Amino acid sequence: MRLFNVWRGWVALRHDWGMITPRQTRAARAMLGWSRQDLADRALVSLSTVRRIEEAGSDVRVSSLKSVRKTLEAAGVEFSNRDDDGVRMKP
């Protein structure tokens, strides 16, 4: 399954696994003080995949996005997909 860039965010064919936006991904990485390469290494995805996720320029595999999200959450990031579209460190 792939995600498709639609206007300013991402839309998935299925929403049951939880979506994160490019902005949330960049913010989470910044909160952790990680470079794109750091995130790629930890999530076991390529640097170009992280770049595509953050720049919303092309489609990305759901498995890659899941891996990035799980990696960021394991490092202490919490995502909110309600109206505020936020990201914060877990208390």
N, C-alpha and C positions, 0 to 999 in steps of 0.2 A: 504494500500500500504506500502511496506517496501523498505528500501534502502539496497544495497548490497555493501560490501567492495570490491573494485576492484583495485588492485595494490596499489597505494599510495593515492587514493582519493575515493570519493563516486560517485556512479552513480545512478540515480533515473529512475524509469520507466517513470516519467513525469518531465519536467524541468520548468514548468510554474510558480512555486512558489518561485524559487530562492534557490540555493544550498549554504551551507556553509560547509567548510571542518573541520576536527578535529583540525587542526592547528589554523584555524580562531577562533574556539570556545574557545580553550585554551587561545589564545592571547586576545580575547575580555574579557574573565573572569578576566584575569590578569590585564588588563587596568582598570577595574572597582574595583579591589581589592577584588573580591568575591572568596569565596571558592567554591568547587563543591557543597557542601550542600547549600550554599547561592543561587546558580543558580537553583538548583533543587527546593528549596522552592519557589522561585519567579516564576519559569516557571511551577510550579505545575506538576512536573515529579519526578520520583524516583531518588535517588542518583546513583543507578546502571545504569539508563538510561543516565545520564550525563557522567558517567564513560565510558560507551560503545560508546557514541558519540565522546568523546575526545580521546579514545584509538583506535578507528576504528577496534575494535576486532570482532564485530558481527553486525547483522542487527538491525536497529532501526526503529520504526514506524515513518512515515512521520509526523503524527500529533504531535509527541513528538519533532521532529526536528523543526517543524514550531513554536511550543510553545517556544522553547529555542531561536530561532532566533528572534521572536517578542519581547521576554523579553529583550534580549540584545539590540535590536534596540530602544526599549522604554527607556532604560537606557542611550542612547546617542551613541551607537556604530553604525558605518557605515561599511558595507561589500562591497567589490569590487570583483566581480567574473570574471573580465577581466583577462588578462594575468598575472597581478601582484599578483592575489589571495590574496589581502590584507584585512586589517582590521584597522580602525582608529576611533577616537572619532569624532563625528559630529562637524563641526565648529560652 
